[in-house]
Every structure is written in C-alpha cells, then in structure tokens.
Amino acid sequence: MILLDAAFWQPIVEQLKQTSWLEWLGTITGFACVYLAAKQHILNWPVSIVSIIASAVVYYNSKLYGDAVLQGYFLFTAVYGWYYWIKRKQEDEKPIVSLNKTEFALAIGSIAVLSILLGLFLDHFTPTNVPYADGFCTAMSFVAQYLMTRKVLQNWILWIVVDICYVPLLVYKELMSFALLYMLFVALAIIGYIDWKKTWKAATV
C-alpha cells in the first residue's frame, strides 16, 4: 500500500521538519479552537484569536492572499461570536438553530457568487497562482464562520466541505502542518455536526 511506502512519507516528513514555529502555533491553536467549538465551549473564541493572527502571517507569506484577508474577518467574528455566545447563554435562549431549505440554498448561492468575485479579484490584482481555489475556500469559510457565530447547525456541513478542499490546496503550497490540521478538521467538523444536531433536536422537542 502507498501509505506504507517510506518514499511517500519522506517528503511530508521533510516539510514538517521545516515548518516554522508560527505555523505550528497556528496549527495547535487551530485544532484546539475547532475542538472547543464542536463541544460548544466558549473558550474556542479566545483560542481562535491566537490561531487567526498566526495563520494570517503564514497565509500571506505563502501568497494565499484571500485566506490572509479572511483572517481579518475571522478576527472580527471571533470577538463578535464571543460576545454573542455569552449573551445567548445569559438570556438562556435556544442555543442552536437550523436553516430551512430556502435559507440553506441562499447560503450556497452566496458562496457561489462570492467565490467567483473573489477568484476574479485575486486573479487580476494579486500574484497568486491559485486564485479560484483560494477564492472558493475563502468564500465558503466566510459564510461558515458567520453561521458558527450565530450557532447555526449547518455551519458544520460547510466546514466539512471546505476543510476537505483545503487539504490539496495546502499541500500544493507546501504547508504540510496546516494540511494535516485540515484533515483533522474534517473529523472534528463531523463530530461537531453530530453533537450540535443532538442538542438542537433536544431543544426542539
């Protein structure tokens, strides 16, 4: 099997050895904040702020400009999400909501339009060599993050898709620790969806 072939793992190991401390910081805190979010723990927001700042520098240096700018949006939503989750807890409101079919279709349509616009912008105004892949991942992350701050169940569905898409993009950019992190994110997003759905169902009974 290819996974047992030493030649397959050697370049991955070599790239991991060259990983900067900033990339490791973004990787470790990124994993922690997604795990905490899946468990609906409010500490996911302050931990995510550390991950966002580290990731912004790494993405910019790798010419993933869409994702670098996205970190600024993540920083804003982290502060907003922190406040919103505290407010919802204090007001004892239903913790999780779910989109109906029309609302989910609108979210998907927004991602499609935003992906095209971002791809065109990155293609014409930045030196990136992956404008549309970067644009798509950025657009979907943008919408997924907003839905997470509002505790919308379907945010996890979007994260599952975008995390899968990020893996080959990050491998191509030789950001191996981030690529491995996004593989773990897929599993965490699945866990998050299952846990949040159980909570949502319990609250709607």
C-alpha positions as CSV (number, residue, x, y, z in Angstrom):
1,M,0.0,0.0,0.0
2,I,1.2,3.5,-0.8
3,L,0.7,4.7,2.8
4,L,3.2,2.1,4.0
5,D,5.8,3.2,1.4
6,A,8.6,5.2,3.0
7,A,9.1,7.2,-0.2
8,F,5.5,8.5,0.2
9,W,6.1,9.9,3.7
10,Q,9.7,11.2,3.3
11,P,8.8,14.5,1.6
12,I,6.0,15.1,4.1
13,V,8.3,14.5,7.0
14,E,11.0,16.8,5.5
15,Q,8.4,19.6,5.0
16,L,7.2,19.1,8.6
17,K,10.8,19.5,9.8
18,Q,11.0,22.8,8.0
19,T,7.7,24.1,9.5
20,S,8.1,27.4,11.2
21,W,7.1,27.9,14.9
22,L,4.4,30.3,13.7
23,E,2.8,27.7,11.5
24,W,2.9,25.2,14.4
25,L,1.3,27.8,16.7
26,G,-1.5,28.3,14.2
27,T,-1.8,24.5,13.8
28,I,-2.1,23.7,17.5
29,T,-4.4,26.6,18.5
30,G,-6.4,26.0,15.3
31,F,-7.1,22.4,16.3
32,A,-7.9,23.4,19.9
33,C,-10.4,26.1,18.9
34,V,-12.3,23.8,16.5
35,Y,-12.4,21.1,19.1
36,L,-13.8,23.5,21.6
37,A,-16.3,24.9,19.1
38,A,-17.5,21.4,18.4
39,K,-18.1,21.0,22.1
40,Q,-19.9,24.4,22.3
41,H,-17.2,25.7,24.7
42,I,-16.9,29.4,24.7
43,L,-13.1,29.3,25.1
44,N,-13.0,28.4,21.4
45,W,-13.2,32.2,20.6
46,P,-10.2,33.5,22.6
47,V,-8.1,30.5,21.4
48,S,-9.2,31.1,17.9
49,I,-7.9,34.7,18.1
50,V,-4.3,33.4,18.6
51,S,-4.7,30.9,15.7
52,I,-6.1,33.7,13.4
53,I,-3.2,36.0,14.0
54,A,-0.6,33.3,13.4
55,S,-2.4,31.9,10.4
56,A,-2.7,35.4,8.8
57,V,1.0,35.8,8.7
58,V,1.6,32.2,7.3
59,Y,-1.0,32.6,4.6
60,Y,0.3,36.0,3.5
61,N,3.9,34.7,3.3
62,S,2.6,31.8,1.2
63,K,0.7,34.2,-1.2
64,L,-2.7,32.8,-0.2
65,Y,-4.0,36.4,-0.1
66,G,-7.7,35.5,0.1
67,D,-7.1,33.4,3.1
68,A,-4.8,36.0,4.7
69,V,-7.5,38.7,4.3
70,L,-10.1,36.2,5.6
71,Q,-8.2,36.1,8.9
72,G,-9.2,39.7,9.5
73,Y,-12.8,38.8,9.1
74,F,-12.3,35.8,11.4
75,L,-10.8,38.1,14.0
76,F,-13.9,40.3,13.9
77,T,-16.2,37.4,14.0
78,A,-14.2,35.8,16.9
79,V,-14.8,38.9,19.0
80,Y,-18.5,39.1,17.9
81,G,-19.0,35.3,18.4
82,W,-17.5,35.5,21.9
83,Y,-19.9,38.3,22.8
84,Y,-22.9,36.6,21.1
85,W,-22.4,33.2,22.8
86,I,-22.1,34.9,26.2
87,K,-25.3,36.9,25.5
88,R,-27.2,33.8,24.4
89,K,-26.1,31.9,27.5
90,Q,-27.1,34.8,29.8
91,E,-30.5,35.1,28.2
92,D,-31.0,31.3,28.2
93,E,-32.1,31.3,24.6
94,K,-32.3,28.1,22.4
95,P,-28.6,27.5,21.9
96,I,-28.7,26.2,18.3
97,V,-30.8,27.0,15.3
98,S,-31.2,25.3,11.9
99,L,-31.7,26.8,8.4
100,N,-34.7,25.8,6.4
101,K,-34.2,24.7,2.7
102,T,-34.6,28.2,1.3
103,E,-32.2,29.7,3.8
104,F,-29.6,27.0,3.1
105,A,-30.0,27.4,-0.7
106,L,-29.4,31.2,-0.2
107,A,-26.2,30.4,1.8
108,I,-25.0,28.2,-1.1
109,G,-25.9,30.8,-3.7
110,S,-24.0,33.4,-1.7
111,I,-20.9,31.2,-1.6
112,A,-21.1,30.7,-5.4
113,V,-21.3,34.4,-6.2
114,L,-18.6,35.3,-3.6
115,S,-16.3,32.6,-4.9
116,I,-16.4,34.0,-8.5
117,L,-15.9,37.6,-7.4
118,L,-13.0,36.7,-5.1
119,G,-11.5,34.5,-7.8
120,L,-11.6,37.3,-10.3
121,F,-10.2,39.8,-7.9
122,L,-7.3,37.5,-6.8
123,D,-6.6,36.6,-10.5
124,H,-6.4,40.2,-11.7
125,F,-4.9,42.0,-8.7
126,T,-2.6,39.6,-6.8
127,P,0.3,37.4,-7.8
128,T,-1.3,34.2,-6.5
129,N,-1.2,31.2,-8.8
130,V,-4.4,29.6,-7.2
131,P,-6.9,32.5,-7.5
132,Y,-10.1,30.5,-7.9
133,A,-9.3,27.7,-5.4
134,D,-8.3,30.4,-2.9
135,G,-11.4,32.3,-3.7
136,F,-13.7,29.3,-3.2
137,C,-12.2,28.3,0.1
138,T,-12.3,31.8,1.3
139,A,-15.9,32.4,0.3
140,M,-17.1,29.1,1.9
141,S,-15.1,29.8,5.1
142,F,-16.6,33.3,5.2
143,V,-20.2,32.0,5.2
144,A,-19.4,29.0,7.5
145,Q,-17.8,31.3,10.1
146,Y,-20.8,33.7,10.1
147,L,-23.2,30.7,10.7
148,M,-21.0,29.5,13.5
149,T,-21.1,32.8,15.3
150,R,-24.9,32.6,15.1
151,K,-24.9,29.0,16.3
152,V,-26.5,27.7,13.1
153,L,-26.3,23.9,12.8
154,Q,-25.4,23.9,9.1
155,N,-22.1,25.7,9.7
156,W,-20.6,22.3,10.2
157,I,-21.7,21.0,6.8
158,L,-19.9,23.9,5.1
159,W,-16.8,23.3,7.2
160,I,-16.7,19.7,6.3
161,V,-16.7,20.6,2.6
162,V,-14.2,23.4,2.8
163,D,-11.8,21.5,5.1
164,I,-11.7,18.7,2.5
165,C,-11.0,21.3,-0.2
166,Y,-8.2,23.0,1.8
167,V,-6.1,19.8,2.1
168,P,-4.8,19.6,-1.5
169,L,-4.5,23.4,-1.7
170,L,-2.3,23.5,1.4
171,V,-0.2,20.5,0.2
172,Y,0.3,22.3,-3.1
173,K,1.5,25.4,-1.1
174,E,3.8,23.1,1.0
175,L,2.0,24.0,4.2
176,M,2.1,20.4,5.5
177,S,1.3,21.0,9.1
178,F,-1.8,23.1,8.0
179,A,-2.8,20.3,5.6
180,L,-2.6,17.7,8.3
181,L,-4.6,20.1,10.6
182,Y,-7.3,20.4,8.0
183,M,-7.5,16.6,7.7
184,L,-8.2,16.6,11.5
185,F,-10.7,19.4,11.0
186,V,-12.8,17.2,8.8
187,A,-13.2,14.7,11.6
188,L,-13.9,17.5,14.1
189,A,-16.5,19.1,11.9
190,I,-18.3,15.8,11.6
191,I,-18.2,15.4,15.4
192,G,-19.4,19.0,15.7
193,Y,-22.3,18.4,13.4
194,I,-23.4,15.3,15.2
195,D,-23.1,16.9,18.7
196,W,-24.9,20.1,17.7
197,K,-27.7,18.2,15.9
198,K,-28.3,16.2,19.1
199,T,-28.5,19.5,21.1
200,W,-30.8,21.1,18.5
201,K,-33.1,18.1,18.4
202,A,-33.3,18.0,22.2
203,A,-34.2,21.7,22.3
204,T,-37.0,21.4,19.7
205,V,-38.8,18.5,21.4
